[in-house]
Amino acid sequence: MSTILITGAAGGVGTLLRPRLARPGRTLRLLDLAELTPEAGEEAVRASVTDLDAMTEACRGVEAVVHLGGQATEAPWERILEVNINGTYTVFEAARRAGVPRVVFASSNHAVGFHTPADYPLPEHVTPLPDTYYGVSKVAGEGLGALYAHRYGMDVICVRILSCFPEPTNLRALSTWLSPDDAGRLFEACLTVPDPGLRIVYGVSANTRGNWVSLEGARALGYEPLDDAEAYAEKLTAELGPLDPQDPVFAHLGGPFTLPSLDAENL
């Protein structure tokens, strides 16, 4: 693919993916409201994912959109609705108008966050159980992807990312970590697999303490994770103490997003 549009390119996952999706002969078109300094092989577009005209123009001549842009954590409903739901609609509609054949949508484990360990490993087509307004927005994004795939023939891959950071940041992440390099491998597979149609996959590394979600769908795209959060287990245990399996963050896939601190009246 010669030109790929990445929304939310200044965000955490976007920053990690940029060097890992760079290829000779490929242009990464980076879109964000934040100012970006493009490197070789990159173009910068300063625009909002909620601006249909700007998004349609940004999609011109693009072979695929990687949609990472939006509100990255829980927030009041009005912001989630405008940025994550209306913004994701705008991205899909702009891609359709510009004739882009493929969208890779950054969904989240929070679309299914109220599932419990009794359901593990969680399959790709399990019933959505969002844990927050943020999780609802990811379910809505997956629904929009299904609509645009079936009605307009667009290839759509929804990646339910678990925890994508340079290193795992807590003991729970020893099970949920998606390393930056594995993220690059997964999104590259999403971009290059022939004729995927509509897919939902989980984004996680080959963690020794994994098995929370299925990797069958991701592997069917050609993804093979190589990293393991266990390399950080000794360091994290020394910093945070031993893992307590009774900690409420282990009661559901969504972890702290399921706790009362994120109830609507607390936002």
Salt bridges, closest charged atoms under 4 A:
GLU35 OE1 - ARG46 NH1 3.77
GLU42 OE1 - ARG18 NH2 2.72
GLU43 OE1 - ARG29 NE 2.86
GLU57 OE1 - ARG60 NE 3.99
GLU93 OE2 - ARG96 NH2 2.63
GLU93 OE2 - ARG97 NE 2.85
ASP119 OD2 - HIS115 ND1 2.85
ASP131 OD2 - HIS110 ND1 2.67
GLU142 OE2 - ARG160 NE 2.81
ASP155 OD2 - ARG102 NH2 3.64
GLU167 OE1 - LYS235 NZ 3.12
ASP181 OD1 - ARG20 NE 2.69
ASP182 OD1 - ARG185 NH1 2.49
GLU188 OE1 - ARG23 NH2 3.36
GLU188 OE1 - ARG26 NH1 2.86
GLU224 OE2 - ARG219 NH2 3.19
ASP227 OD2 - ARG185 NH1 3.73
GLU230 OE1 - ARG209 NE 2.89
